[in-house]
């Protein structure tokens, strides 16, 4: 565990990596049981599910970095859980924007 101690293992970080692993597992399962077919979308180039996933992951990183740089990660709400409460960061709004953009990418690109 010492070799990964440099990383800030917070609940959002753990959720991110768990969801990324689940996404890759689902994409692998889809590739096995429903073979990919290239399609041409608004970019006018043939793309596969993997291509669209890659574009959406890159866009997610850009959205989050811009959000942190321009808006910050201030607390927008505190849920009354536990003694001190559970703070909800504004970064979750960037996550919602990223999920919506991923759906748009998978539908149109």
N, C-alpha and C positions, 0 to 999 in steps of 0.2 A: 504494500500500500504506500510505501514511502516514495516510489518512483512516480506516483501521480498526485503527490501531496501539493504540488505547485498549483493545481487547478482548484478553483473555487467551486467545490461540490455543494451546490445549493439545491433545494427542491426543484426550481425551474430548470437548472442544468440537468438534473437527473431525468426530469420529465422529457426534456428535449432529446436526450440520447435514447431513452426508452422508445419514444415515438418514432425516432429515426430508424431504429432497429426494426420496429414493427412495420414501418413503411417499406423497408427493404425486403422484409419477409413476405409481405403481401405482394409486392411487385414480382418477387421470385415465384411465388405460387401462381400468380396470374400468367407469367411467362410460360410456366410448365403446362397449365391446364387450358389456357386461352392464348395461343400463340399470337404474337404481335403482328399487326399489319400496318405498314407505313401509311400515313395520310398527309394530305397537303392542306394546311390551314391558312390563316391570315399572313403568315410569314412567307408563303409561297415556296416553301421547301418541304420535302418529305420528312416527317418526324415520327418517332415511335413513342411508346409510353415512357421509356427510359429517358429519351431526349426531353420530353415535357417535364418529367420529374426533375431532371438536372436543371432546367431553366427555372422552374419554380423554386428549387432550393437556393440557387444563386440569387434570385429576386428576393427571397425571404431574408437572406443575409444582408443584402443591400438595404431593404426596408428597415431591418432592426438596427443596423449601424447608423442610418440616417436618423432614425427615431431617437437613438441614444444621443447623437450629436446635436440634434436640433431641439428636441423636447425634453430629454432626460428620463430619469427613471423614478420620479417622485411618486409617493404613495397617493393613490386616488381614493382609496377606501380602506377601512379596517373592519374586518369581520370579528364579531365577539366570540372568538374561539380561544379557549385557554385563558390564562391569567393576563397576558399582555395583548391578546388579540392577534389576528392574522392579517398582515398588511398586503394589500393588492397593489402591485406596481402598475404604472401607466404602460409599461412594456407589454402587458397583456393586450392592450389595444393594438399594438403593432403586430402581435401574433394573430389577432382576428383579421386585420388587414391582409396579412400574409396568407392566411387560409383562404380568404375570398379571392385573392389574386391567383392562388394555385388552382382553384376551381375554374376560374376564367381561362387560365392557361391550358388546363386539360380539356376544356370544352372547345376552345377556338384555335389553338396553335397546332 
